[in-house]
Amino acid sequence: MQSNLAPAGSIKRRRIDVSADKQDYSPSKGGASAFPQPTEAHAALMAGGLGGSDDSDGSEDEELGPRPTMQPRSENDIQGRLRDLEKIAIYMAQKTRTTKKAKKQLRVELDENSTHVAQLELEKGVLTTKVDTAEKQVQKLQSEKRQCEDELEDTQRKHKSQMSQMHDDQQRLQKDVAGLREELEETRTNLKSKRSECTRLESTVSKQASDQIELESSCRGLRAKVEQLEYVVNEREIRIAELEQDVATRSHTIEELEAKLRKEETMRRNLHNTIQELKGNIRVFCRVRPLLGEEKDAGAALPISFPSCEDNNQIELTQSSENALGRTTSKAFPFKFDRVFSTESTQDIVFDEVSQLIQSALDGYPVCIFAYGQTGSGKTHTMQGPDTISADEKDAQVLGIIPRAVKQIYQNTSKLAERGWEYSLEGQFLEIYNETIQDLLAPAARAPTTGKQTKLDIYQDSEGHTRVKNVTTVSVDSAERVHWLLARAAENRTVAATNCNERSSRSHSVFTLYLQGTNTLTGESSSGVLNLIDLAGSERLSSSGSSGDRLKETQAINKSLACLGDVIAALAKGNRHIPYRNSKLTHLLQESLGAGNSKTLMFVCVNPSPLSAQESLCSLQFATKVNSCQIGTARRQAAS
């Protein structure tokens, strides 16, 4: 919101210096006659200048100049002193008119700002109503989707049961037909034999007339039986044809339902992306870790508090300081983000808020999640979990965002496989140490002559993704594969002890997962990127006590984080030039921070210890700048 206040230079000399008025005008040693007496012109000037109205015809921006002073004069120079007093009186009258005009202008500007604030409140209410309506529509569509899925499953079960019954009936009918055909063949053989016998016995008709009548009667019975069997066979064949037609009809219905399901999946992706855009394409979450070890035993009052609110998105930091008199004063700094996690928040609660962004990466959008904060504030725990990752169910509850994200992706790809989607996943793990990119998965990949690691350069591929040349890319064919990646990266990542943390990360780690999807039924394709970043801990040199290599590392870390702040500030201001290439970190994150089709989430991790109050305040202020940044509307990327 632009301010309507007048610039400081538009009101001339608002501050009135009255120190000069305190000059000593007491009578001189020569007596009362030595002090100048006001003349009639002087009295008229004072009455007109000091008592004038606010709407005088003087100049709007009258330049006052320096304040007149009393000139050194002899005791008998009464007229000279009187002229000096008249100049001072005129100057004070002009200054009074200028001050009144400035006060009136400030009142007008205050009224305009109040009207603007009221208009913004109305617009906020309208946007809140739209968001509520969109969420209700999403819930309604999800309910319809579940109902359709239940109907489809019920239809499939019924169809399977009917097919099984029809198969049994068909086998039974085939057996009956085979038996009837055998009987028919046997009957025909008997009939032929009887006719032959009748022919041979025609010569003895007279003797065997009674036998002939009996045989003819038997033949008529057999003919009737054959006709009856032929009728039954015809009816069974008609029934089989009807059942085959019913099977074809049901198969067509199943194909229609599957096509409808694929269409609803596309609708779900669009609605999911709309919800994420309403929440903002750059979001900031704040997480406060619990006190650990000696911090609990200290018993000092915590500077962090969480104001009560429905959205759980507010945090307040109180900073104490001593003034010149030795008194302790406290100042509260309130902050508001998209979500705030208190010290009691578990890894499950944190990932539940992040899982929707992971789904966006699977739908074909570039997604970036990074943890920012001072060293020892819980960034690595949030992104990866504990140092030693086990497959036990107990340890699974404290897993970080990276292993949980890959597990969710595998679960969703298995479900989408039933709808024709096939995905391939590739991962890489890098660190940025002293402005140098290093491969955490292949630290032994060094040049044979120098023994140094192969140079890794950043470039853009044909699909517009930010890639690193000569980096090791691993096919992630199972969720358990990620545990191996994390363990391998943890072994090779640069850590060292400082005054702030015994195992301080001295580099930025970047885990990147590329998701390529193709639908064999509809021909659709998607290309998503998931960047999960654990930034090195920010710390002041006076707090870390760094020297030598540690000092160089700290300077490189603070420089890259400062460059990240410059990029965020440039994006917030809408500058045409964004200084991505000022550091390796911002250059690598260019696709996730500046592209209009990206979705970015920042975790600002906070240490609640009173000793870290100043560092926590700096982290929260930086996160507020990030939260004010806008990067436009996300667009889904299709694989080329």
Backbone hydrogen bonds, N-H to C=O, Kabsch-Sander energy under -0.5 kcal/mol:
donor,donor_aa,acceptor,acceptor_aa,energy
10,S,7,P,-1.7
11,I,8,A,-0.7
12,K,10,S,-0.6
14,R,11,I,-0.6
16,I,14,R,-0.6
17,D,15,R,-0.6
18,V,16,I,-0.7
21,D,18,V,-0.8
22,K,19,S,-1.2
23,Q,20,A,-1.3
25,Y,23,Q,-0.8
31,G,28,S,-1.8
34,A,31,G,-1.4
35,F,32,A,-1.3
43,A,39,T,-1.8
44,A,40,E,-2.2
45,L,41,A,-2.2
46,M,42,H,-2.1
47,A,43,A,-2.1
48,G,44,A,-2.2
49,G,45,L,-2.8
50,L,46,M,-1.6
51,G,47,A,-0.6
52,G,49,G,-0.5
56,S,53,S,-0.6
62,E,59,S,-0.8
64,L,62,E,-0.6
77,D,74,S,-1.4
78,I,76,N,-2.0
81,R,77,D,-1.8
82,L,78,I,-2.3
83,R,79,Q,-2.2
84,D,80,G,-2.0
85,L,81,R,-2.2
86,E,82,L,-2.1
87,K,83,R,-2.1
88,I,84,D,-2.1
89,A,85,L,-2.4
90,I,86,E,-2.5
91,Y,87,K,-2.4
92,M,88,I,-2.3
93,A,89,A,-2.0
94,Q,90,I,-2.2
95,K,91,Y,-2.2
96,T,92,M,-1.8
97,R,93,A,-2.0
98,T,94,Q,-2.1
99,T,95,K,-2.0
100,K,96,T,-1.9
101,K,97,R,-2.1
102,A,98,T,-2.1
103,K,99,T,-2.0
104,K,100,K,-2.2
105,Q,101,K,-2.2
106,L,102,A,-2.2
107,R,103,K,-1.7
108,V,104,K,-1.8
109,E,105,Q,-2.2
110,L,106,L,-2.1
111,D,107,R,-1.9
112,E,108,V,-2.0
113,N,109,E,-2.2
114,S,110,L,-1.9
115,T,111,D,-1.9
116,H,112,E,-2.1
117,V,113,N,-2.2
118,A,114,S,-1.9
119,Q,115,T,-1.9
120,L,116,H,-2.2
121,E,117,V,-1.9
122,L,118,A,-1.8
123,E,119,Q,-2.1
124,K,120,L,-2.2
125,G,121,E,-1.9
126,V,122,L,-1.9
127,L,123,E,-2.3
128,T,124,K,-2.2
129,T,125,G,-1.9
130,K,126,V,-1.9
131,V,127,L,-2.2
132,D,128,T,-2.1
133,T,129,T,-2.2
134,A,130,K,-2.4
135,E,131,V,-2.2
136,K,132,D,-2.0
137,Q,133,T,-2.1
138,V,134,A,-2.1
139,Q,135,E,-2.3
140,K,136,K,-2.3
141,L,137,Q,-2.5
142,Q,138,V,-2.5
143,S,139,Q,-2.1
144,E,140,K,-2.2
145,K,141,L,-2.4
146,R,142,Q,-2.4
147,Q,143,S,-2.0
148,C,144,E,-2.4
149,E,145,K,-2.5
150,D,146,R,-2.3
151,E,147,Q,-2.3
152,L,148,C,-2.5
153,E,149,E,-2.4
154,D,150,D,-2.3
155,T,151,E,-2.5
156,Q,152,L,-2.5
157,R,153,E,-2.2
158,K,154,D,-2.3
159,H,155,T,-2.7
160,K,156,Q,-2.4
161,S,157,R,-2.3
162,Q,158,K,-2.7
163,M,159,H,-2.6
164,S,160,K,-2.1
165,Q,161,S,-2.3
166,M,162,Q,-2.9
167,H,163,M,-2.4
168,D,164,S,-2.1
169,D,165,Q,-2.6
170,Q,166,M,-2.7
171,Q,167,H,-2.2
172,R,168,D,-2.4
173,L,169,D,-2.9
174,Q,170,Q,-2.5
175,K,171,Q,-2.1
176,D,172,R,-2.3
177,V,173,L,-3.1
178,A,174,Q,-2.3
179,G,175,K,-2.3
180,L,176,D,-2.9
181,R,177,V,-2.7
182,E,178,A,-2.0
183,E,179,G,-2.5
184,L,180,L,-3.0
185,E,181,R,-2.7
186,E,182,E,-2.6
187,T,183,E,-2.9
188,R,184,L,-2.9
189,T,185,E,-2.3
190,N,186,E,-2.4
191,L,187,T,-2.8
192,K,188,R,-2.6
193,S,189,T,-2.3
194,K,190,N,-2.6
195,R,191,L,-2.7
196,S,192,K,-2.4
197,E,193,S,-2.4
198,C,194,K,-2.5
199,T,195,R,-2.3
200,R,196,S,-2.3
201,L,197,E,-1.6
202,E,199,T,-0.9
204,T,201,L,-0.9
205,V,202,E,-1.6
208,Q,204,T,-2.2
212,Q,208,Q,-2.2
213,I,209,A,-2.4
214,E,210,S,-1.9
215,L,211,D,-2.3
216,E,212,Q,-2.6
217,S,213,I,-2.3
218,S,214,E,-2.0
219,C,215,L,-2.4
220,R,216,E,-2.3
221,G,217,S,-2.0
222,L,218,S,-2.2
223,R,219,C,-2.6
224,A,220,R,-2.3
225,K,221,G,-2.1
226,V,222,L,-2.5
227,E,223,R,-2.6
228,Q,224,A,-2.3
229,L,225,K,-2.5
230,E,226,V,-2.5
231,Y,227,E,-2.0
232,V,228,Q,-2.2
233,V,229,L,-2.4
234,N,230,E,-2.0
235,E,231,Y,-2.2
236,R,232,V,-2.4
237,E,233,V,-2.3
238,I,234,N,-2.1
239,R,235,E,-2.2
240,I,236,R,-2.3
241,A,237,E,-2.0
242,E,238,I,-2.0
243,L,239,R,-2.4
244,E,240,I,-2.3
245,Q,241,A,-2.0
246,D,242,E,-2.2
247,V,243,L,-2.3
248,A,244,E,-2.0
249,T,245,Q,-2.1
250,R,246,D,-2.4
251,S,247,V,-2.2
252,H,248,A,-1.9
253,T,249,T,-1.9
254,I,250,R,-2.2
255,E,251,S,-2.0
256,E,252,H,-1.9
257,L,253,T,-2.3
258,E,254,I,-2.4
259,A,255,E,-2.1
260,K,256,E,-2.3
261,L,257,L,-2.3
262,R,258,E,-2.1
263,K,259,A,-2.0
264,E,260,K,-2.2
265,E,261,L,-1.8
266,T,262,R,-1.7
267,M,263,K,-1.9
268,R,264,E,-2.4
269,R,265,E,-1.9
270,N,266,T,-1.9
271,L,267,M,-2.6
272,H,268,R,-2.7
273,N,269,R,-2.3
274,T,270,N,-2.0
275,I,271,L,-2.2
276,Q,272,H,-2.0
277,E,273,N,-2.2
278,L,274,T,-2.0
279,K,275,I,-1.6
280,G,276,Q,-0.9
280,G,277,E,-0.5
283,R,600,T,-2.5
285,F,602,M,-3.1
286,C,339,R,-2.6
287,R,604,V,-2.2
288,V,341,F,-2.2
289,R,287,R,-0.6
289,R,606,V,-1.9
295,E,292,L,-2.4
296,K,293,G,-1.2
297,D,293,G,-1.0
298,A,294,E,-1.3
299,G,295,E,-0.6
299,G,296,K,-0.6
305,S,316,E,-2.3
312,N,309,C,-0.7
315,I,335,F,-2.3
316,E,305,S,-2.6
317,L,333,F,-2.2
318,T,303,P,-2.6
319,Q,317,L,-0.5
319,Q,331,K,-2.7
321,S,329,T,-2.6
323,N,327,R,-2.3
326,G,323,N,-1.8
329,T,321,S,-3.6
329,T,327,R,-0.5
331,K,319,Q,-2.3
333,F,317,L,-2.9
335,F,315,I,-3.0
337,F,313,N,-2.3
338,D,284,V,-1.6
339,R,284,V,-1.0
340,V,312,N,-3.3
341,F,286,C,-3.6
342,S,340,V,-0.5
345,S,342,S,-1.4
350,V,346,T,-1.9
351,F,347,Q,-2.6
352,D,348,D,-1.9
353,E,349,I,-1.0
353,E,350,V,-0.7
354,V,350,V,-1.0
355,S,351,F,-2.3
357,L,354,V,-1.2
358,I,354,V,-1.4
359,Q,355,S,-1.8
360,S,356,Q,-1.3
361,A,357,L,-1.5
362,L,358,I,-1.5
363,D,359,Q,-1.6
364,G,361,A,-1.0
365,Y,360,S,-1.7
367,V,529,V,-3.4
368,C,599,K,-2.5
369,I,531,N,-3.0
370,F,601,L,-2.2
371,A,533,I,-2.2
372,Y,603,F,-3.8
374,Q,605,C,-0.5
375,T,538,S,-1.0
377,S,374,Q,-1.4
382,T,378,G,-1.7
383,M,379,K,-2.3
384,Q,380,T,-3.1
385,G,380,T,-1.3
389,I,387,D,-0.6
390,S,388,T,-0.5
396,A,392,D,-1.4
397,Q,393,E,-0.6
397,Q,394,K,-1.0
398,V,395,D,-1.6
399,L,396,A,-0.9
400,G,384,Q,-1.6
401,I,382,T,-1.9
402,I,383,M,-3.1
404,R,400,G,-1.6
405,A,401,I,-2.8
406,V,402,I,-1.9
407,K,403,P,-1.9
408,Q,404,R,-2.4
409,I,405,A,-2.2
410,Y,406,V,-2.2
411,Q,407,K,-2.1
412,N,408,Q,-2.3
413,T,409,I,-2.4
414,S,410,Y,-1.8
415,K,411,Q,-1.4
416,L,412,N,-2.4
417,A,413,T,-1.3
418,E,414,S,-0.6
418,E,415,K,-0.9
419,R,416,L,-1.3
420,G,417,A,-1.4
421,W,416,L,-2.1
422,E,518,T,-2.6
424,S,516,Q,-2.2
426,E,514,Y,-1.9
427,G,474,V,-3.2
428,Q,512,T,-2.0
430,L,510,V,-2.6
431,E,438,Q,-2.1
432,I,508,H,-2.4
433,Y,431,E,-0.7
433,Y,436,T,-2.8
434,N,432,I,-0.5
436,T,433,Y,-0.7
438,Q,431,E,-2.9
440,L,429,F,-1.9
440,L,438,Q,-0.7
441,L,429,F,-0.7
445,A,442,A,-1.6
446,R,444,A,-2.1
447,A,452,K,-3.4
451,G,447,A,-1.9
454,T,445,A,-1.9
457,D,455,K,-0.6
459,Y,467,R,-2.8
461,D,465,H,-2.4
464,G,461,D,-1.6
467,R,459,Y,-3.6
467,R,465,H,-0.6
469,K,457,D,-3.5
471,V,468,V,-1.1
473,T,471,V,-0.5
474,V,427,G,-3.1
476,V,425,L,-1.6
476,V,474,V,-0.6
477,D,475,S,-1.2
481,R,478,S,-0.8
482,V,479,A,-1.1
483,H,479,A,-0.5
483,H,480,E,-0.6
484,W,480,E,-1.0
485,L,481,R,-1.8
486,L,482,V,-2.7
487,A,483,H,-2.3
488,R,484,W,-2.5
489,A,485,L,-2.5
490,A,486,L,-2.6
491,E,487,A,-1.7
492,N,488,R,-1.1
493,R,489,A,-1.3
495,V,493,R,-0.6
496,A,504,S,-2.0
498,T,501,N,-3.0
499,N,544,S,-2.1
504,S,496,A,-2.6
504,S,501,N,-0.6
506,R,494,T,-2.4
508,H,432,I,-1.7
509,S,507,S,-0.5
509,S,534,D,-2.5
510,V,430,L,-2.8
511,F,532,L,-2.8
512,T,428,Q,-2.5
512,T,510,V,-0.6
513,L,530,L,-2.4
514,Y,426,E,-3.3
515,L,528,G,-2.9
516,Q,424,S,-2.3
516,Q,514,Y,-0.5
517,G,515,L,-0.5
517,G,526,S,-2.7
518,T,422,E,-2.2
519,N,524,E,-3.1
520,T,420,G,-2.5
520,T,518,T,-0.7
523,G,519,N,-2.1
526,S,517,G,-2.4
527,S,637,Q,-1.9
528,G,515,L,-2.7
529,V,365,Y,-0.8
530,L,513,L,-2.5
531,N,367,V,-3.0
531,N,529,V,-0.5
532,L,511,F,-3.1
532,L,530,L,-0.6
533,I,369,I,-2.9
533,I,531,N,-0.5
534,D,509,S,-2.5
535,L,371,A,-1.6
535,L,533,I,-0.7
537,G,505,S,-0.9
538,S,373,G,-1.9
543,S,540,R,-0.8
544,S,540,R,-2.4
545,G,541,L,-1.6
550,R,547,S,-1.3
552,K,548,G,-1.8
553,E,549,D,-2.6
554,T,550,R,-2.6
555,Q,551,L,-2.4
556,A,552,K,-2.1
557,I,553,E,-2.6
558,N,554,T,-2.7
559,K,555,Q,-2.1
560,S,556,A,-2.2
561,L,557,I,-2.3
562,A,558,N,-2.0
563,C,559,K,-2.4
564,L,560,S,-2.0
565,G,561,L,-2.0
566,D,562,A,-2.1
567,V,563,C,-2.2
568,I,564,L,-2.3
569,A,565,G,-2.5
570,A,566,D,-2.4
571,L,567,V,-2.4
572,A,568,I,-2.5
573,K,569,A,-1.9
574,G,570,A,-0.8
574,G,571,L,-0.6
575,N,570,A,-2.3
578,I,576,R,-0.6
580,Y,578,I,-2.5
582,N,579,P,-1.0
583,S,580,Y,-1.1
587,H,583,S,-1.8
588,L,584,K,-2.4
589,L,585,L,-1.7
590,Q,587,H,-1.0
593,L,589,L,-2.3
594,G,590,Q,-2.2
595,A,590,Q,-0.6
595,A,591,E,-0.6
598,S,595,A,-1.3
599,K,366,P,-2.1
600,T,281,N,-3.5
601,L,368,C,-2.8
602,M,283,R,-2.5
603,F,370,F,-3.0
604,V,285,F,-2.9
604,V,602,M,-0.6
605,C,372,Y,-3.3
605,C,603,F,-0.8
606,V,287,R,-2.5
612,S,609,S,-1.6
613,A,610,P,-1.4
616,S,612,S,-2.6
617,L,613,A,-2.3
618,C,614,Q,-2.0
619,S,615,E,-2.1
620,L,616,S,-2.4
621,Q,617,L,-2.2
622,F,618,C,-2.1
623,A,619,S,-2.3
624,T,620,L,-1.7
625,K,621,Q,-1.4
626,V,622,F,-1.9
627,N,623,A,-2.3
628,S,624,T,-1.0
628,S,625,K,-0.6
629,C,626,V,-1.6
637,Q,364,G,-3.0
